[in-house]
Amino acid sequence: MRLNCPICGDRDASEFTYLGDASRTMPPLDADTGDWTTHVYERANPMGRHREYWQHSGGCRAVLTVERDTVTHKVLSVWITGPQAAIQEDEAGP
């Protein structure tokens, strides 16, 4: 599988570290133990279109959101996630 880093360009997936499911949200801090246990230990195994977090650990270190098909591994889109996204937008200008 190859990922197209918005900063470094097209790279092999071995340069990236999988960080997890981008569609999950944390329970509130005052949630009960059962909610936290579910959040930490239970994972879905989706088929088809799915969003994930990846870090370009072998390159620019940017955290990316990758949308891909989990059946075919076809990458549908990649974009920068978090504070680095704002930096990239500022550098692009108005």
VEXFILO-459583 format. One line per field, with one value per residue (C-alpha): residue number from 0; residue in three letters; x, y, z. Coordinates in steps of 0.1 Angstrom, whole numbers. Each point is the difference from the previous one (the first is absolute). Layout:
N
num: c(NUM; ...)
residuo: c(ALA; ...)
c1: c(X; ...)
c2: c(Y; ...)
c3: c(Z; ...)
This chain:
94
num: c(0; 1; 2; 3; 4; 5; 6; 7; 8; 9; 10; 11; 12; 13; 14; 15; 16; 17; 18; 19; 20; 21; 22; 23; 24; 25; 26; 27; 28; 29; 30; 31; 32; 33; 34; 35; 36; 37; 38; 39; 40; 41; 42; 43; 44; 45; 46; 47; 48; 49; 50; 51; 52; 53; 54; 55; 56; 57; 58; 59; 60; 61; 62; 63; 64; 65; 66; 67; 68; 69; 70; 71; 72; 73; 74; 75; 76; 77; 78; 79; 80; 81; 82; 83; 84; 85; 86; 87; 88; 89; 90; 91; 92; 93)
residuo: c(MET; ARG; LEU; ASN; CYS; PRO; ILE; CYS; GLY; ASP; ARG; ASP; ALA; SER; GLU; PHE; THR; TYR; LEU; GLY; ASP; ALA; SER; ARG; THR; MET; PRO; PRO; LEU; ASP; ALA; ASP; THR; GLY; ASP; TRP; THR; THR; HIS; VAL; TYR; GLU; ARG; ALA; ASN; PRO; MET; GLY; ARG; HIS; ARG; GLU; TYR; TRP; GLN; HIS; SER; GLY; GLY; CYS; ARG; ALA; VAL; LEU; THR; VAL; GLU; ARG; ASP; THR; VAL; THR; HIS; LYS; VAL; LEU; SER; VAL; TRP; ILE; THR; GLY; PRO; GLN; ALA; ALA; ILE; GLN; GLU; ASP; GLU; ALA; GLY; PRO)
c1: c(0; 12; -11; 3; 13; -11; 34; 25; -19; -7; 16; -1; -22; 30; 10; -33; -13; -36; -15; -36; -36; -8; -37; 2; -8; 10; -26; -3; 25; -27; -13; -3; 26; -22; 1; 38; 5; -20; 19; 34; -5; -28; 8; -21; 13; -16; -2; 1; 6; 17; 20; 32; 28; 35; 33; 28; 25; 27; -3; -15; -18; -33; -32; -23; -36; -2; -32; 3; -19; 8; -9; 22; 24; -6; 8; -28; 14; 27; 2; 19; -16; 3; 21; 23; -31; -3; 37; -3; -30; 18; 30; -22; -12; -35)
c2: c(0; 35; 33; 34; 23; 36; 12; -27; -15; -37; -24; -37; -8; -13; 36; 5; -10; -9; 20; -13; 5; 37; -5; -8; 26; -2; -3; 30; 0; -7; -31; -32; -29; -20; 28; 4; -37; -1; 29; -14; -37; -4; 7; -2; -18; 19; -11; 26; 38; 9; 29; -6; 21; -7; 18; 5; -13; -7; 35; 34; -15; 16; -17; -8; -11; -27; -11; -34; -31; -27; -28; 11; 23; 26; 35; 24; 32; 12; 33; 16; -3; 24; 31; -7; 4; 36; 6; -13; 22; 31; -7; -3; 36; 14)
c3: c(0; -8; 17; -16; 28; -7; 11; -13; -29; -9; 25; 9; 30; 19; 6; 20; 34; 4; 29; 0; -11; -8; 5; 37; 27; 36; 27; 24; 28; 26; -19; 20; -2; -24; -26; 3; -2; -32; -14; 8; -8; -26; -36; -31; -31; -28; -36; -27; 3; 33; 15; 19; 16; -13; 9; -25; 25; -26; -15; 10; 31; -10; 13; -29; -4; -27; -15; -16; -9; 25; -24; -30; 19; -26; 15; -8; 16; 23; 19; 29; 34; 30; 6; -30; -23; 12; -6; -36; -6; 13; -22; -31; 6; -5)
